[in-house]
């Protein structure tokens, strides 16, 4: 869970930040915006904040999820997939 999903998502966030900078957003502004939002969003998503996501966040995050994630991405938790992932780690290769 942590490596297959969590770290993959964190690495994608790093790519998002790099792409924003490549497209002209000043790095300090991109970092402040990303880090500030991520802290609040993690708190809301994990029930640590006393308020929900806004309607706009729910709308646009659904839009993003449909375009970023494969429909069956949760199959990484199927026992056969977990076994395959474990073997990849042991072998040091995805092949």
C-alpha positions in Angstrom: 0.0 0.0 0.0 2.7 2.5 1.0 5.1 1.9 -1.9 2.8 0.8 -4.7 0.2 3.5 -4.1 1.5 6.1 -1.6 4.9 6.6 -3.1 3.6 6.5 -6.6 1.2 9.3 -5.8 3.9 11.3 -4.1 6.2 10.9 -7.1 3.3 12.0 -9.4 2.9 15.1 -7.2 6.6 15.9 -7.7 6.0 15.6 -11.5 3.0 17.9 -11.2 5.1 20.5 -9.5 7.9 20.2 -12.0 5.5 20.6 -14.9 3.9 23.7 -13.3 7.4 25.2 -13.0 8.2 24.2 -16.6 5.1 26.0 -17.8 6.1 29.2 -16.1 4.9 29.2 -12.5 7.7 30.4 -10.2 9.0 27.5 -8.2 8.5 29.1 -4.8 4.9 29.9 -5.7 4.3 26.4 -7.0 5.8 24.8 -3.9 3.9 27.1 -1.5 0.6 26.4 -3.3 1.2 22.6 -3.5 2.4 22.1 0.0 -0.2 24.3 1.6 -3.1 22.6 -0.2 -1.8 19.1 0.3 -1.6 19.6 4.1 -5.2 20.7 4.3 -6.4 18.2 1.8 -4.8 15.3 3.6 -6.4 16.5 6.8 -9.8 16.6 5.3 -9.4 13.3 3.4 -8.3 11.4 6.5 -10.9 12.9 8.8 -8.6 15.2 10.8 -10.3 18.4 9.8 -13.7 19.5 11.1 -14.9 20.5 7.7 -15.5 18.7 4.3 -14.1 19.3 0.9 -15.8 22.1 -0.9 -18.3 21.3 -3.7 -15.7 22.7 -6.2 -13.0 20.4 -4.9 -15.3 17.4 -5.1 -16.2 18.3 -8.7 -12.7 19.0 -10.0 -11.0 16.1 -8.1 -13.6 13.7 -9.7 -12.6 15.2 -13.1 -8.9 14.6 -12.3 -9.4 11.1 -11.0 -11.2 10.0 -14.2 -8.4 11.3 -16.3 -5.4 10.3 -14.2 -6.3 6.8 -12.8 -7.2 3.7 -14.6 -10.7 2.5 -13.8 -9.4 -0.7 -12.3 -6.5 0.7 -10.3 -7.6 -0.9 -7.0 -6.7 -4.3 -8.5 -3.2 -3.7 -7.1 -4.7 -5.0 -3.8 -5.8 -8.4 -5.3 -3.8 -11.2 -3.8 -2.2 -12.2 -7.1 -1.1 -8.6 -7.7 0.3 -8.3 -4.2 2.3 -11.5 -4.8 3.5 -10.2 -8.1 4.6 -6.9 -6.6 6.4 -8.7 -3.8 8.3 -10.7 -6.5 9.2 -7.5 -8.3 10.7 -6.1 -5.2 12.7 -9.3 -4.4 13.9 -9.5 -8.0 14.6 -5.8 -8.3 12.7 -5.7 -11.7 9.2 -5.2 -13.0 9.9 -7.8 -15.7 
